[in-house]
Amino acid sequence: MFTNTKNNRGFSLVELLIAGTILVIAISTITAIISRGSGMSQQDMIQRRVYQELETILEMNQFSANQYQQLLNFIGTGNLNASMILDTVTLATVGSITARRQIQLQKQLYEFSGVQIPGVRVIAQIIDNSDGQMLGSLETVVTKVK
């Protein structure tokens, strides 16, 4: 009379292989999702930085109503448009995107309640130095203060 003393505790080799395969698939899926999500957030951070730079440009004192005459003098008497490149900024530390801050000035007449008011349209732009692509643009209008 022999009794079966075989110990049935633990996992078999097949069970371990199946569990390992499922674990590898789960980890690779999670890694792919995280890397894709971080790429979008990097683009969002760059876009946020672009618009912060644009707002900073338009809030400069030289584009206020008090500077209307100086803006007209910069454009000149015969021209309707003028543009200038302010400087170059680094928009992101990761990937170090460099771009130029550019301003365009345009003389325009604006109609308000049937009255034509001369003004200067100020367009602030951020343009990528590597490919010339416009990353963002904001504009405002400066009119003469009476």
C-alpha positions in Angstrom: 0.0 0.0 0.0 1.5 3.1 -1.3 0.0 6.5 -0.6 0.4 9.4 -3.1 2.7 11.9 -1.4 3.0 14.1 -4.4 2.8 17.8 -3.4 0.3 19.7 -5.7 1.2 23.2 -4.4 2.6 25.9 -6.7 2.3 26.8 -10.4 3.1 24.7 -13.4 5.6 25.9 -16.1 2.7 26.5 -18.6 0.8 28.7 -16.0 3.9 30.8 -15.4 4.5 31.3 -19.1 0.9 32.4 -19.7 1.0 34.8 -16.7 4.4 36.3 -17.8 3.0 36.9 -21.4 -0.1 38.7 -20.0 2.1 40.8 -17.8 4.5 41.8 -20.6 1.5 42.8 -22.8 -0.1 44.8 -20.0 3.2 46.7 -19.3 3.9 47.5 -23.0 0.3 48.8 -23.4 0.6 51.1 -20.4 4.0 52.3 -21.6 2.6 53.1 -25.1 -0.3 55.0 -23.6 1.9 57.1 -21.2 4.4 58.0 -24.0 1.6 59.0 -26.4 0.0 61.2 -23.6 3.3 62.9 -22.7 3.8 63.9 -26.4 0.5 65.7 -26.5 1.1 67.4 -23.2 4.5 68.7 -24.5 2.7 70.2 -27.5 0.2 71.8 -25.2 3.0 73.2 -23.1 4.6 74.7 -26.2 1.3 76.2 -27.3 0.6 77.7 -23.9 4.1 79.2 -23.9 3.5 80.7 -27.4 0.4 82.5 -26.3 2.1 83.7 -23.1 4.8 85.3 -25.3 2.2 86.8 -27.6 0.3 88.4 -24.7 3.5 89.8 -23.3 4.3 91.4 -26.7 0.8 93.0 -26.9 1.0 94.3 -23.3 4.2 96.2 -24.0 3.9 99.9 -23.5 5.0 100.6 -27.1 1.7 99.2 -28.3 -0.6 101.3 -26.1 -2.9 104.1 -27.2 -0.3 106.7 -25.9 2.1 105.5 -28.5 -0.2 105.8 -31.5 1.7 108.6 -33.2 5.0 106.7 -32.8 3.4 103.6 -34.4 2.3 105.7 -37.4 5.8 107.2 -37.7 7.3 103.7 -37.7 4.9 102.7 -40.6 5.7 105.8 -42.5 3.5 108.1 -44.5 3.2 106.2 -47.8 3.1 102.7 -46.5 0.1 100.9 -45.2 2.1 98.1 -43.6 5.4 97.6 -41.7 6.8 94.6 -39.9 9.7 94.1 -37.5 11.3 91.1 -35.8 11.7 91.7 -32.1 13.9 88.9 -31.0 14.3 85.1 -30.7 13.0 83.1 -27.8 13.3 79.5 -26.7 9.8 78.1 -26.3 10.6 74.7 -24.8 13.5 73.2 -22.8 12.7 69.8 -24.1 13.5 69.7 -27.8 14.6 73.4 -27.5 12.3 75.0 -30.0 13.5 78.4 -31.0 11.2 80.9 -32.6 11.2 84.6 -33.6 8.8 87.1 -32.1 7.5 89.2 -35.0 5.3 92.3 -35.2 3.3 93.5 -38.1 1.7 97.0 -38.1 -1.1 97.9 -40.5 -2.8 101.3 -41.0 -6.6 100.8 -41.1 -9.8 102.8 -40.8 -12.3 101.3 -38.4 -16.0 102.3 -38.4 -17.7 102.8 -35.1 -21.3 104.1 -35.0 -21.0 105.5 -38.5 -17.7 107.3 -37.7 -14.4 106.3 -39.3 -11.6 106.1 -36.8 -8.0 105.7 -38.0 -6.1 103.0 -36.2 -3.1 100.7 -36.3 -3.6 97.0 -36.3 -0.8 95.3 -34.3 -0.3 91.6 -35.2 2.0 89.7 -32.9 3.3 86.4 -34.3 5.6 83.6 -33.1 7.3 81.8 -36.0 9.4 78.6 -35.7 13.0 79.3 -36.8 13.5 75.8 -38.1 10.7 75.5 -40.6 9.1 79.0 -40.8 5.8 77.7 -39.5 3.6 80.1 -37.6 3.1 78.8 -34.1 0.6 81.4 -33.0 -0.8 84.9 -33.7 -2.7 87.5 -31.7 -3.7 91.0 -32.7 -5.0 94.2 -31.3 -6.0 97.7 -32.6 -4.4 100.9 -31.3 -6.3 104.1 -32.0 -5.6 107.7 -31.2 -6.4 109.0 -27.7 -8.3 112.3 -27.7 
